[in-house]
Amino acid sequence: MAKKPGQDLQSAIYSKGYQWVAGSTSVSGLTSEQQKGRLGLRVDPKQLAATAKAIQAVESMRAAQRAGFGAPAAVDWRNQGGDWITPIRDQGDCGSCVSFGTAATIEARLNIVCRNPNLDADLSEAHLFFCGCGNCCDTGWNPEPALDFAKNTGVAVESAFAYSDHDQPCPAGLTPYIKITNWSALLSAADRKNSLATKGPVVGCLAVFRDFFSYRSGVYRHVSGDLAGYHCVSVIGYDDNLQCWIAKNSWGPGWGDGGFFRIGYGEASMDTEFNFQDVDLTCPDSPSDTCEQYLPGLRRVLEAARNNSALRRCLRYYVCGRPPRPICSRAYLDVVRAVLAILRQCPQYRAPFCRALG
C-alpha cells in the first residue's frame, strides 16, 4: 500500500523521538516559491552572528550570577484569566510577516494594558508594512524598523487601510490608533520569560525549514528539509515542562494548531541567533488617562471641604459611606452628585479621595 503524503515525515519525526504531528496544511501543498512568499524576514548573516554572540555573552553572565526571577513554569496568554490574543490572520502571498508579528504583539498588549480581553483592536498590517517599509512583498522587512515606525508614526486600524497580499501605495492622511512608547531587545531566556510572564506577548523570529510547513500540533523540532527562509511571529507564551515557546503565526487557521504553534527551546535559531522584542504602550482609551482631567476638580472640592465642616459631613456620608447622616443643602448635594459622577467613571479615585477627606 502506497504511503499517504506526509507519512515519511511523520515516521522521521517519531524516529527522532519527537512529539509533533505533521500533515497537510494550508501551506504544505504550495510550491517552494509560494512557501517562500509566506516568509519575509530579511537576514544579515553578520548581524545574525553578532546577535548569537551577544546572546551567548548574556546567558553566560546570567549563569555566572545564578540569576533567577521566579517566573512561572508556563505562560500562555490565551488562558491567563481570559484569552488576550487577537484572532489569527493570514499574510497571504506577501513577505509581510514582520508587520503581522508586530501588529499581533501590539494588539495583545493593548488587550492587556486596557484590561479588556475582548477589546481586540484590529490593527492595519498594511499601514505598518506598506507605509513603513514600502513595496516590500518580495524583499521582506525587519522588526526593528517596524517597531520604530510603530513608535514614531503609530499604526492605524484595519478599516482605515485594509490589507491585501500585494504591494500597495501608502495612502495619505492615515490617523494612527496607537503608538508604542518604547521597545527593547530581549537576549537572555530569563529576560524573555520574565517579559512574557509579567507584561505579555513579544515579537520573535526564526529560521523556517521545509518540514515546518507541514506542522499540525505538538512541539516542533526540525527533522528534515532545507532552509526555506526566515520568519517573524508573535510569541505568546512558553512552557518549561514541554521545553518550548508558544507562538501565533500569520498563515491562517488552516496551518498548525489553529494558526498557533509550539517550538522547542533552541530550535530554528529562535533563541540562539534572534532577539525577542518587548514593547511598551498605554491604553489609548485608558480610564486613568481620561480621569486625570477630573483631578483638579476633586482637589478643589477637598480644599473647600477642609474649610466647611457641613460640606465635609455630606461628602463623608454620601461619597464615603460614613455616618451619621447629615442634613445637606441643595448646593452641597449638587457637589456630592458631581463627585459621585466622577467616581463612577473613575472608581480608583474613591479611596484616596475619602482618605484625604478625613
C-alpha positions as CSV (number, residue, x, y, z in Angstrom):
1,M,0.0,0.0,0.0
2,A,1.3,3.4,-1.0
3,K,2.1,5.8,1.8
4,K,0.0,8.9,2.2
5,P,1.7,12.3,1.7
6,G,3.4,13.2,5.0
7,Q,3.8,9.7,6.3
8,D,7.5,9.6,5.6
9,L,7.9,12.9,7.5
10,Q,5.8,11.6,10.4
11,S,7.9,8.4,10.6
12,A,11.1,10.5,10.6
13,I,9.6,12.6,13.5
14,Y,8.9,9.5,15.6
15,S,12.2,8.0,14.8
16,K,13.9,11.1,16.3
17,G,11.8,10.7,19.4
18,Y,10.0,14.0,18.8
19,Q,6.4,14.6,19.7
20,W,4.9,16.8,17.0
21,V,2.4,16.0,14.3
22,A,2.8,16.7,10.6
23,G,0.2,16.6,7.9
24,S,-1.5,18.5,5.2
25,T,-1.9,22.2,5.9
26,S,-2.9,25.4,4.1
27,V,0.8,25.9,3.1
28,S,2.3,22.4,2.9
29,G,1.0,21.9,-0.7
30,L,2.3,25.1,-2.0
31,T,5.3,25.2,-4.3
32,S,8.7,26.1,-2.8
33,E,8.5,29.6,-4.3
34,Q,5.0,30.1,-2.9
35,Q,6.1,28.9,0.5
36,K,9.0,31.3,0.4
37,G,6.4,34.1,-0.2
38,R,4.8,33.2,3.1
39,L,8.0,34.3,5.0
40,G,9.6,37.7,4.7
41,L,12.2,38.4,7.4
42,R,15.4,40.0,6.0
43,V,18.5,38.5,7.4
44,D,22.1,39.8,7.5
45,P,24.5,36.9,8.3
46,K,26.9,39.3,10.1
47,Q,24.1,40.6,12.2
48,L,22.9,37.0,13.0
49,A,26.4,36.1,14.1
50,A,26.7,39.3,16.2
51,T,23.3,38.6,17.9
52,A,24.3,35.0,18.6
53,K,27.5,36.2,20.3
54,A,25.5,38.7,22.3
55,I,23.0,36.1,23.4
56,Q,25.8,33.8,24.5
57,A,27.5,36.5,26.5
58,V,24.3,37.5,28.3
59,E,23.4,33.8,29.0
60,S,27.0,33.3,30.4
61,M,26.6,36.3,32.6
62,R,23.2,35.1,33.8
63,A,24.7,31.7,34.6
64,A,27.6,33.2,36.5
65,Q,25.3,35.4,38.5
66,R,22.9,32.5,39.1
67,A,20.1,35.0,38.3
68,G,16.6,33.9,39.0
69,F,13.4,35.9,38.6
70,G,10.8,33.4,39.8
71,A,8.7,33.4,36.6
72,P,6.0,30.6,36.5
73,A,6.8,27.3,34.8
74,A,4.4,28.0,32.0
75,V,2.5,31.1,30.5
76,D,0.0,31.1,27.7
77,W,-1.8,34.4,27.1
78,R,-4.8,32.5,25.6
79,N,-5.7,31.4,29.1
80,Q,-4.4,33.9,31.6
81,G,-7.7,34.5,33.2
82,G,-9.1,35.0,29.7
83,D,-7.9,35.0,26.1
84,W,-5.9,38.1,25.4
85,I,-4.8,37.1,21.9
86,T,-6.5,38.5,18.8
87,P,-7.7,36.2,16.0
88,I,-5.3,34.5,13.6
89,R,-4.6,36.5,10.4
90,D,-3.3,35.4,7.0
91,Q,-0.5,37.3,5.3
92,G,-1.1,35.5,2.1
93,D,1.5,35.6,-0.7
94,C,3.5,38.6,0.5
95,G,6.6,38.6,2.7
96,S,4.9,40.8,5.3
97,C,5.4,38.5,8.3
98,V,7.2,41.3,10.3
99,S,4.2,43.5,10.2
100,F,1.9,40.7,11.2
101,G,4.1,39.5,14.1
102,T,4.5,43.1,15.3
103,A,0.8,44.0,14.9
104,A,-0.3,40.8,16.7
105,T,2.0,41.6,19.6
106,I,0.8,45.2,19.9
107,E,-2.9,44.0,19.7
108,A,-2.4,41.6,22.5
109,R,-0.6,44.1,24.6
110,L,-3.5,46.6,24.1
111,N,-5.9,44.0,25.4
112,I,-3.7,43.5,28.5
113,V,-2.9,47.2,29.3
114,C,-6.5,48.2,28.7
115,R,-7.6,45.2,31.0
116,N,-10.1,44.1,28.4
117,P,-9.5,40.7,26.7
118,N,-12.4,41.5,24.3
119,L,-11.0,44.8,23.1
120,D,-9.3,43.0,20.2
121,A,-8.2,46.1,18.2
122,D,-7.7,45.1,14.6
123,L,-4.6,47.0,13.5
124,S,-3.6,47.7,9.9
125,E,-0.7,45.4,8.9
126,A,-0.9,47.3,5.6
127,H,-0.2,50.6,7.2
128,L,2.7,49.2,9.1
129,F,4.2,47.4,6.2
130,F,3.4,49.4,3.1
131,C,3.9,52.8,4.8
132,G,6.8,51.7,7.0
133,C,8.7,49.6,4.5
134,G,7.2,50.3,1.1
135,N,6.9,47.9,-1.8
136,C,8.5,45.1,0.2
137,C,6.4,42.0,-0.5
138,D,9.3,40.5,-2.4
139,T,12.1,41.7,-0.1
140,G,10.7,41.5,3.4
141,W,11.5,43.6,6.4
142,N,12.9,43.6,10.0
143,P,11.3,44.0,13.4
144,E,13.5,46.9,14.5
145,P,12.3,49.4,11.8
146,A,8.8,48.1,12.2
147,L,8.8,48.9,15.9
148,D,10.4,52.3,15.2
149,F,7.6,53.0,12.8
150,A,5.0,51.9,15.4
151,K,6.7,54.2,18.0
152,N,7.3,57.3,15.8
153,T,4.3,57.2,13.4
154,G,1.9,54.7,15.0
155,V,-0.4,52.2,13.5
156,A,-3.9,52.8,12.1
157,V,-6.8,50.3,12.3
158,E,-7.5,47.8,9.6
159,S,-10.6,49.6,8.4
160,A,-8.5,52.7,7.6
161,F,-6.2,50.7,5.3
162,A,-7.2,47.1,4.6
163,Y,-4.5,44.5,3.8
164,S,-4.1,42.7,0.5
165,D,-1.2,40.4,-0.2
166,H,0.4,42.5,-2.9
167,D,2.4,45.8,-2.9
168,Q,0.1,48.7,-2.2
169,P,0.7,52.5,-2.2
170,C,0.6,54.2,1.2
171,P,-2.4,56.5,1.3
172,A,-2.0,59.9,2.8
173,G,-3.7,61.2,5.9
174,L,-3.9,57.9,7.9
175,T,-4.7,58.6,11.6
176,P,-2.8,56.2,13.9
177,Y,-4.9,54.4,16.5
178,I,-1.9,53.5,18.7
179,K,1.8,54.5,19.1
180,I,4.0,52.3,21.2
181,T,6.0,54.3,23.8
182,N,9.2,52.2,23.5
183,W,10.6,48.8,22.6
184,S,13.7,46.8,23.7
185,A,15.6,43.7,22.7
186,L,15.4,40.7,24.9
187,L,18.6,38.5,24.7
188,S,18.5,36.0,27.6
189,A,15.9,33.3,28.1
190,A,15.3,34.7,31.6
191,D,14.5,38.1,30.3
192,R,12.3,36.7,27.6
193,K,10.3,34.6,30.0
194,N,10.1,37.5,32.5
195,S,8.6,39.8,29.9
196,L,6.2,37.1,28.8
197,A,5.1,36.4,32.3
198,T,4.7,39.9,33.6
199,K,3.9,42.0,30.5
200,G,2.6,39.9,27.6
201,P,3.4,38.7,24.1
202,V,6.6,39.7,22.4
203,V,7.9,39.7,18.8
204,G,10.2,36.8,17.8
205,C,11.9,35.4,14.7
206,L,13.0,32.0,13.5
207,A,14.5,30.1,10.6
208,V,12.0,28.1,8.6
209,F,12.8,24.6,7.3
210,R,10.6,22.8,4.8
211,D,9.1,20.4,7.4
212,F,7.7,23.4,9.3
213,F,5.1,24.0,6.6
214,S,3.5,20.6,7.5
215,Y,3.3,21.3,11.2
216,R,-0.1,20.4,12.7
217,S,0.5,20.2,16.5
218,G,2.9,19.3,19.3
219,V,6.3,20.8,20.0
220,Y,8.1,21.4,16.7
221,R,11.7,20.3,16.2
222,H,13.4,20.3,12.9
223,V,13.6,16.9,11.3
224,S,14.0,17.2,7.5
225,G,14.1,19.6,4.7
226,D,16.3,22.5,3.7
227,L,16.2,26.1,4.9
228,A,13.3,27.9,3.2
229,G,13.9,31.4,4.7
230,Y,13.3,33.4,7.8
231,H,10.1,34.4,9.5
232,C,8.6,36.7,12.2
233,V,5.8,35.8,14.6
234,S,4.3,36.9,17.9
235,V,5.5,34.8,20.9
236,I,2.6,34.5,23.3
237,G,4.0,32.2,26.0
238,Y,6.3,29.4,27.0
239,D,6.2,26.0,28.8
240,D,9.2,24.8,30.7
241,N,7.6,21.4,31.2
242,L,7.5,20.9,27.5
243,Q,10.6,22.9,26.9
244,C,9.0,25.2,24.3
245,W,7.9,28.6,23.2
246,I,4.3,29.2,22.2
247,A,3.7,31.4,19.2
248,K,1.0,32.9,17.0
249,N,1.6,32.6,13.2
250,S,0.2,34.5,10.3
251,W,-0.6,31.7,7.8
252,G,-4.3,31.5,8.7
253,P,-6.1,28.9,10.9
254,G,-5.6,26.2,8.3
255,W,-1.9,25.8,9.3
256,G,-0.6,24.5,12.6
257,D,-2.7,24.2,15.7
258,G,-5.5,26.5,14.5
259,G,-2.8,29.0,13.5
260,F,-0.6,28.6,16.6
261,F,2.5,26.5,17.2
262,R,4.9,25.3,19.9
263,I,8.6,25.2,19.1
264,G,11.3,23.6,21.3
265,Y,13.9,25.8,23.1
266,G,16.9,26.2,20.9
267,E,15.2,25.2,17.7
268,A,15.3,27.1,14.4
269,S,17.7,29.7,15.8
270,M,14.8,31.3,17.6
271,D,16.5,31.9,20.9
272,T,20.2,31.4,19.7
273,E,20.5,33.9,16.8
274,F,17.5,36.2,17.2
275,N,16.3,38.6,19.8
276,F,12.8,38.8,21.1
277,Q,11.4,42.3,21.1
278,D,9.5,43.7,24.0
279,V,7.1,46.6,23.6
280,D,5.7,49.3,25.9
281,L,2.4,51.1,25.4
282,T,-0.5,52.7,27.1
283,C,-4.2,52.1,26.5
284,P,-5.5,54.8,24.0
285,D,-8.8,54.8,25.9
286,S,-7.3,54.3,29.3
287,P,-9.6,55.2,32.2
288,S,-6.6,56.6,34.1
289,D,-5.8,58.9,31.1
290,T,-9.5,60.1,30.9
291,C,-9.8,60.5,34.6
292,E,-6.8,62.8,35.0
293,Q,-8.9,65.7,33.8
294,Y,-11.1,65.4,36.9
295,L,-8.2,65.6,39.4
296,P,-8.2,69.4,39.6
297,G,-11.9,69.5,40.3
298,L,-11.6,66.8,43.1
299,R,-8.8,68.8,44.6
300,R,-10.9,71.9,44.7
301,V,-13.7,70.0,46.4
302,L,-11.3,68.7,49.0
303,E,-9.9,72.2,49.6
304,A,-13.5,73.6,50.1
305,A,-14.4,70.7,52.5
306,R,-11.4,71.5,54.7
307,N,-12.9,74.9,55.5
308,N,-16.5,73.8,55.5
309,S,-17.5,71.1,58.1
310,A,-21.1,70.8,56.8
311,L,-19.9,70.1,53.2
312,R,-17.3,67.6,54.6
313,R,-20.0,65.7,56.6
314,C,-22.2,65.5,53.4
315,L,-19.3,64.1,51.4
316,R,-18.2,61.7,54.1
317,Y,-21.7,60.2,54.3
318,Y,-22.8,60.2,50.6
319,V,-19.4,59.5,49.0
320,C,-17.6,57.5,51.6
321,G,-20.5,55.9,53.5
322,R,-19.5,57.2,56.9
323,P,-22.4,58.0,59.3
324,P,-24.1,59.9,60.8
325,R,-26.4,61.1,58.1
326,P,-26.3,64.9,57.9
327,I,-28.7,67.5,56.7
328,C,-27.4,68.8,53.4
329,S,-28.4,71.9,51.4
330,R,-29.2,71.7,47.7
331,A,-25.9,73.3,46.9
332,Y,-24.0,70.7,48.9
333,L,-26.0,67.9,47.3
334,D,-25.0,69.3,43.9
335,V,-21.4,69.0,44.9
336,V,-22.0,65.4,46.2
337,R,-23.6,64.4,42.9
338,A,-20.8,65.9,40.9
339,V,-18.2,64.0,42.9
340,L,-20.2,60.7,42.7
341,A,-20.5,61.1,38.9
342,I,-16.7,61.4,38.6
343,L,-16.1,58.5,40.9
344,R,-18.5,56.2,38.9
345,Q,-16.2,56.8,35.9
346,C,-13.0,56.7,37.9
347,P,-13.5,54.4,40.9
348,Q,-9.8,54.2,41.5
349,Y,-10.1,57.8,43.0
350,R,-12.7,57.0,45.6
351,A,-10.4,55.5,48.3
352,P,-7.7,58.3,48.0
353,F,-10.5,61.0,48.0
354,C,-12.0,59.6,51.2
355,R,-8.6,59.3,52.9
356,A,-7.9,62.9,52.0
357,L,-11.4,63.9,53.2
358,G,-10.6,62.5,56.7
